[in-house]
Amino acid sequence: MAKAKTPRLTSNSSSKQVITMPDAGSSVPVRKAAPAAAPTPIDLDAQIRQRAYEIYEERGCTPGQEGEDWLRAEREVLGRLRQPHTATA
């Protein structure tokens, strides 16, 4: 049985977008990033990893309890994020 041909995309020069850089003298408004309400998953993972390592060090760097260290660190880090922030004056 013959293989079905897939349609080829034709490049149409009128449909291409060209982005130009602004002139050196022109001012472009800079958008400020909104403050993050919660850490990104990557930051959260890094915080948990750091805390798990601290727990490991507190235990005297003895191997064999990595899973327990990770779960404890995860509970602590997530618990801090769930607590309402109180302003101190």
Summary of the structure (lengths in Angstrom):
residues: 89
radius of gyration: 26.3
end to end distance: 79.2
largest distance: 79.2
contacts: 112
relative contact order: 0.10
helix: 43%
strand: 0%
